[in-house]
Amino acid sequence: MRNETRGTAELTLAMVLSGTLGIFVVESGASPFDVVFFRCLFGAAALGAYSLLRGYFTGHGLTPKKLGLAALGGVFIVFNWVFLFEAYEATSISFATVVYHTQPFFLVVFGAVLFRERITAAKFGWLGVAFVGLVLVSGIRPGDTASLKGLGLALAAAVLYALSTIVTKRITGVRPHLIALVQVLAGIPLLLPFADFGAAAGLGAGWGWLAGLGLIHTGLMYVLMYAAYQKLPTAKIAVLAFTYPAVAMFADWAVYGHHIGLVQALGVPLIALASLKITLAARTPAAAPAPRTAAHAPAAASPAATRSE
């Protein structure tokens, strides 16, 4: 029980940190491509140092095929981050975060299309509930191009996250820390042509926020998540994962005064409930908990990796 209590504290802290990620992105003042590039750079340093200190490079289990799959997952992950951070700019952290949590539904759809997995009547019903919630949350009105753009970007990010999850689930026998490390390392050369070093040079205090994204949200947060997943049952992981969007919405309101409208708010519990139901249906008690988040974690690090965000 003591282990589970500690795991609950670790995962809760990790999700609270994840909920503040949007603030770090906005306060850095950097473009989404620059944000993701430096997140990969600082994140690789943090994960690499941790893995080295823990001795994870010994007997790492990586083969050329597994390395290639991890890198492919990294391609999806880093552009998932770019689209999500673009969605922050187009709308708000709250709006983008809620829409982004449609990831589990894309996993179900891709499973049916790519692997001929059967969609049960229950899952189909929850997909319908989620769609209604998405329509309510979008709150898009004629001529509201910003919301329409933000909706498209957040959905694109969710699709890419789902694709990364599918790829990453095919990697076995490798510590998730190392998979995440390969993913962020892949992002460095991938985003290098898009990085604007001239603009980044003038960020000033923004560098502190960028370093925080790598060291805190890609280093410390993942370590906490991976430690927690070893101690917690699937159901508790799925429930605690929703601390992330709750904190993100509160932070967006507290710092920037952004909040979603009443009609939009009605859609939030529909998406959350449908996501939880589909996530739990996709997981069995014997399944190894794989890390999540969002927005934020690579597919290797997400309750979405076998579950959802």
C-alpha positions in Angstrom: 0.0 0.0 0.0 2.9 2.3 0.8 4.2 1.7 -2.7 0.9 2.6 -4.3 0.6 5.8 -2.1 4.1 6.8 -3.3 3.2 6.0 -6.9 0.0 8.1 -6.6 2.1 11.1 -5.3 4.7 10.7 -8.1 2.1 10.5 -10.9 0.0 13.3 -9.5 3.1 15.5 -9.4 4.1 14.5 -12.9 0.6 15.4 -14.2 0.7 18.7 -12.4 4.0 19.5 -14.0 2.5 18.5 -17.4 -0.4 20.9 -16.8 2.1 23.8 -16.6 3.8 23.0 -19.8 1.7 25.4 -21.8 2.8 28.3 -19.6 6.4 27.5 -20.2 5.8 27.3 -24.0 4.0 30.7 -24.1 6.4 32.4 -21.7 9.5 31.3 -23.6 8.5 33.7 -26.4 9.9 31.3 -29.0 8.2 30.0 -32.1 6.8 26.5 -31.8 9.6 25.0 -33.9 12.2 26.6 -31.7 10.4 25.5 -28.6 10.3 21.9 -29.7 13.9 21.9 -31.0 15.3 23.2 -27.7 13.0 21.0 -25.7 14.5 18.0 -27.6 18.0 19.4 -26.9 17.6 20.0 -23.2 15.4 16.9 -22.8 18.0 14.7 -24.4 20.7 16.0 -22.1 18.4 15.3 -19.0 17.3 11.8 -20.1 20.8 10.9 -21.3 22.4 11.9 -18.0 19.8 10.1 -15.9 20.0 6.9 -18.0 23.8 7.0 -17.7 23.7 7.4 -14.0 21.2 4.6 -13.6 23.3 2.3 -15.9 20.5 1.9 -18.4 22.9 1.8 -21.4 24.2 -1.5 -20.2 22.2 -4.3 -21.7 19.9 -1.7 -23.3 18.2 -4.2 -25.6 18.2 -1.8 -28.6 18.5 -3.5 -32.0 18.7 -1.7 -35.4 14.9 -2.5 -35.9 14.0 -1.2 -32.5 16.1 1.9 -32.9 14.4 2.6 -36.2 11.0 2.2 -34.7 11.9 4.5 -31.8 13.2 7.1 -34.2 10.0 6.8 -36.4 8.0 7.3 -33.2 10.2 10.4 -32.5 9.3 11.9 -35.9 5.6 11.7 -35.0 6.2 12.9 -31.4 8.2 16.0 -32.3 5.7 17.2 -35.0 2.9 16.4 -32.6 4.5 18.9 -30.2 4.8 21.5 -32.9 1.2 21.2 -33.9 0.0 21.3 -30.3 2.1 24.4 -29.5 0.8 26.0 -32.7 -2.7 25.3 -31.4 -1.8 27.2 -28.2 -1.0 30.3 -30.2 -4.1 30.0 -32.4 -6.6 29.6 -29.6 -5.7 28.9 -26.0 -4.0 26.4 -23.8 -7.3 25.2 -22.4 -9.0 24.7 -25.8 -6.0 23.0 -27.4 -5.5 20.7 -24.4 -9.1 19.5 -24.3 -9.2 18.8 -28.0 -5.8 17.1 -27.8 -7.4 14.6 -25.5 -9.2 12.9 -28.4 -6.0 10.8 -28.8 -7.6 7.5 -27.5 -10.3 7.7 -30.1 -7.8 7.9 -33.0 -6.0 4.9 -31.5 -9.2 3.0 -31.8 -9.8 4.1 -35.3 -6.2 3.3 -36.4 -6.5 -0.1 -34.7 -9.5 -0.9 -36.8 -8.1 0.4 -40.0 -4.5 -0.8 -39.8 -4.9 -4.0 -37.7 -8.5 -4.9 -38.4 -9.3 -4.7 -34.7 -13.0 -4.9 -34.0 -14.7 -1.8 -32.6 -17.3 -3.1 -30.1 -20.7 -1.5 -29.7 -19.6 0.0 -26.4 -16.5 1.6 -28.0 -18.5 2.9 -30.9 -20.9 4.4 -28.4 -18.2 6.1 -26.5 -16.7 7.4 -29.7 -20.1 9.0 -30.4 -20.1 10.6 -26.9 -16.6 11.9 -27.5 -17.7 13.4 -30.9 -20.6 15.2 -29.3 -18.2 16.5 -26.6 -15.8 17.7 -29.3 -18.5 19.6 -31.1 -19.5 21.3 -27.9 -15.9 22.1 -26.9 -15.1 23.5 -30.3 -17.8 26.2 -30.0 -16.8 27.3 -33.5 -18.9 30.0 -35.0 -19.1 31.1 -38.6 -16.1 33.3 -39.4 -14.2 32.1 -36.3 -11.0 31.2 -38.2 -8.8 31.2 -35.1 -10.8 28.5 -33.4 -11.1 26.5 -36.6 -7.3 26.7 -37.1 -6.7 25.8 -33.4 -9.1 22.8 -33.7 -7.4 21.5 -36.8 -3.9 21.9 -35.2 -4.9 20.2 -32.0 -6.6 17.3 -33.8 -3.5 16.9 -36.1 -1.3 16.7 -32.9 -3.7 14.0 -31.5 -3.4 12.0 -34.7 0.4 12.2 -34.7 0.5 11.2 -31.0 -1.7 8.2 -31.8 0.6 7.2 -34.7 3.6 7.4 -32.4 1.9 5.3 -29.8 1.2 2.6 -32.4 4.8 2.5 -33.5 6.2 2.6 -30.0 4.0 -0.3 -28.8 5.9 -2.5 -31.2 9.2 -2.0 -29.2 9.7 -4.5 -26.5 12.6 -5.3 -24.1 13.8 -1.7 -24.0 13.5 0.7 -21.0 11.0 3.5 -21.8 13.6 6.1 -20.7 15.8 5.0 -23.6 12.9 5.0 -26.1 12.1 8.5 -25.0 15.8 9.5 -25.3 15.9 8.1 -28.9 12.8 10.0 -29.8 14.0 13.4 -28.6 17.4 12.8 -30.1 15.7 12.1 -33.4 14.0 15.5 -33.1 17.2 17.4 -33.0 18.4 16.9 -36.6 14.8 16.7 -37.8 13.9 20.2 -36.5 17.3 21.8 -37.1 16.4 23.2 -40.6 13.3 24.9 -39.0 15.1 26.4 -36.0 15.6 30.1 -36.0 18.8 30.7 -34.0 18.8 34.4 -34.7 15.4 34.8 -33.0 16.4 32.4 -30.2 19.5 34.5 -29.5 17.3 37.4 -28.4 15.0 35.4 -26.1 16.7 36.6 -22.9 14.8 35.2 -19.9 13.0 32.9 -22.4 16.0 30.6 -22.3 15.0 29.7 -18.7 11.6 28.6 -19.8 13.1 26.6 -22.7 15.5 24.9 -20.3 12.6 24.1 -18.0 10.7 22.4 -20.8 13.6 20.0 -21.3 14.9 19.5 -17.8 11.5 19.6 -15.9 8.9 18.5 -18.5 11.1 16.1 -20.4 13.4 14.9 -17.7 12.0 15.0 -14.3 8.4 14.5 -15.4 9.2 11.3 -17.3 11.2 9.9 -14.5 8.3 10.5 -12.1 5.8 8.9 -14.5 7.9 5.8 -15.2 8.5 5.3 -11.4 4.8 5.7 -10.7 3.6 3.3 -13.5 5.5 0.5 -11.8 3.5 0.9 -8.6 -0.1 1.7 -9.7 -3.0 -0.3 -11.1 -4.3 0.6 -14.6 -7.5 2.2 -13.3 -5.7 4.6 -11.0 -3.2 5.6 -13.8 -6.1 6.3 -16.2 -7.9 8.5 -13.6 -4.9 10.4 -12.4 -3.9 11.2 -16.0 -6.8 13.6 -16.1 -5.0 15.8 -13.5 -3.1 17.1 -16.5 -5.9 18.8 -18.5 -7.5 20.0 -15.2 -4.3 21.8 -14.2 -3.7 23.1 -17.7 -7.1 24.7 -17.8 -6.7 26.2 -14.3 -3.2 27.5 -15.2 -4.5 29.1 -18.4 -7.2 30.8 -16.5 -5.0 31.9 -13.6 -2.1 33.2 -15.7 -3.8 34.4 -18.9 -7.5 34.8 -17.9 -8.5 32.3 -20.6 -11.4 30.1 -20.0 -13.8 28.1 -22.1 -17.5 29.1 -22.3 -20.4 27.4 -20.7 -21.5 25.4 -23.7 -17.9 24.4 -24.3 -17.5 23.4 -20.7 -20.4 20.9 -21.2 -18.2 19.0 -23.7 -15.2 18.6 -21.4 -16.7 15.8 -19.1 -18.0 14.0 -22.2 -14.6 13.8 -23.7 -13.0 12.9 -20.4 -15.5 10.2 -19.6 -15.3 8.7 -23.1 -11.5 8.8 -23.0 -11.5 7.1 -19.6 -13.9 4.3 -20.7 -12.0 3.6 -23.9 -8.7 3.7 -22.2 -9.8 1.2 -19.5 -11.4 -1.0 -22.2 -8.1 -1.1 -24.1 -6.0 -2.1 -21.1 -6.0 -5.4 -19.2 -4.8 -5.7 -15.6 -1.8 -7.6 -16.8 -0.8 -5.0 -19.3 2.4 -3.2 -18.5 1.6 0.4 -17.8 3.2 2.6 -20.5 3.7 6.3 -19.9 1.5 9.1 -21.2 1.1 12.9 -21.7 0.7 14.8 -23.4 1.3 16.9 -25.0 3.9 16.4 -23.8 5.4 13.1 -23.2 6.8 11.0 -26.0 4.6 8.0 -26.8 6.9 5.9 -24.8 6.0 7.9 -21.8 2.3 8.0 -21.7 -0.7 6.3 -20.3 -1.7 6.8 -23.8 1.0 4.6 -25.1 -1.3 1.8 -24.3 -4.1 4.0 -23.4 -4.5 7.6 -24.7 -2.5 11.4 -24.5 
